[in-house]
Amino acid sequence: MHAEVQNLFIRIHLLHHSNEEKLTVNDMQPFLEDRGYRVGEREIKQELEYLVQENMLTSSSDEYIITGTGIQELKAIRKRLSLLCGEVVPGSSKSTSSRKTYKEPSVVG
């Protein structure tokens, strides 16, 4: 997988898990490696710091916590992923024609 794409997937994993609990680099490294990512502590730290700069996470000591902005971004990502999976994952129950016009879903709290 191209590094840029992998980094986006890792950020999504980080946002998702930060929505469930506080994150640390040490906790996320084995988790990500179990899912096939080849990452070191430095790469994970860079992605966490990127999300902090984007105001999606906040950090305290070695722990990272999702922000309101991060929660809203995660909601938007989940909607897009659902649409994407329906189009590109073979056998998906939400499979749709690639010619259909996409309408932006309304974002409701």
C-alpha positions in Angstrom: 0.0 0.0 0.0 1.3 3.5 -0.9 2.6 5.3 2.3 0.2 8.2 1.8 -2.8 5.9 1.7 -1.6 3.9 4.6 -1.2 7.1 6.7 -4.8 8.0 6.0 -6.0 4.5 7.1 -3.8 4.8 10.3 -5.4 8.2 11.1 -8.8 6.7 10.7 -7.9 3.8 13.1 -6.5 6.4 15.6 -9.6 8.5 15.5 -11.8 5.5 15.9 -9.9 4.1 18.8 -9.5 7.5 20.5 -13.3 7.8 20.4 -13.4 4.6 22.6 -10.4 5.3 24.9 -7.3 7.3 25.5 -4.5 6.3 23.2 -0.8 5.8 23.7 1.9 5.1 21.1 2.8 1.9 22.9 -0.8 0.6 22.9 -1.4 1.4 19.2 1.8 0.0 17.7 0.9 -3.7 18.3 -2.7 -3.0 17.4 -1.7 -1.5 14.0 0.9 -4.2 13.4 -1.7 -6.9 14.0 -3.7 -5.3 11.2 -0.8 -5.6 8.7 0.6 -2.1 9.0 4.4 -1.9 9.1 4.9 1.0 11.5 7.3 2.1 14.2 6.8 4.3 17.2 8.0 7.3 15.3 5.4 7.0 12.5 2.6 6.5 15.0 3.7 9.5 17.0 3.8 11.6 13.8 0.3 10.6 12.9 -1.0 11.3 16.4 0.8 14.7 16.3 -0.7 15.5 12.9 -4.2 14.8 14.4 -3.3 17.1 17.3 -2.3 19.9 14.9 -5.6 19.4 13.0 -7.4 19.8 16.4 -8.9 16.3 16.2 -6.9 15.0 19.2 -5.5 16.6 22.3 -2.5 15.3 24.2 -1.7 15.1 27.8 1.6 13.5 28.7 1.8 10.4 26.5 -2.0 10.0 26.1 -4.2 11.3 23.3 -7.9 12.1 23.6 -10.4 12.8 20.8 -11.8 16.4 20.6 -15.2 17.6 19.4 -13.7 18.3 16.0 -12.3 14.8 15.9 -15.7 13.3 16.8 -17.4 15.3 13.9 -14.6 14.2 11.5 -15.0 10.6 12.5 -18.7 10.8 11.8 -18.1 12.2 8.4 -15.4 9.6 7.7 -17.8 6.8 8.6 -20.4 8.0 6.2 -17.9 8.2 3.4 -16.4 4.8 4.2 -19.9 3.3 4.1 -20.5 4.7 0.6 -17.0 3.7 -0.6 -17.3 0.1 0.7 -20.6 -0.2 -1.0 -19.0 0.7 -4.3 -15.6 -1.0 -4.2 -15.9 -4.0 -1.9 -17.1 -7.0 -3.9 -20.3 -8.6 -2.6 -21.2 -5.7 -0.4 -24.9 -5.5 0.3 -24.8 -1.7 -0.4 -23.3 -2.2 -3.8 -24.5 0.6 -6.1 -23.9 1.7 -9.7 -20.9 3.8 -10.1 -22.9 6.1 -12.4 -25.4 7.2 -9.7 -25.0 10.8 -8.5 -23.7 11.2 -5.0 -25.6 13.4 -2.7 -23.8 14.8 0.4 -25.5 13.3 3.5 -26.8 15.8 5.9 -24.8 16.0 9.1 -27.1 15.8 12.1 -25.5 15.8 15.6 
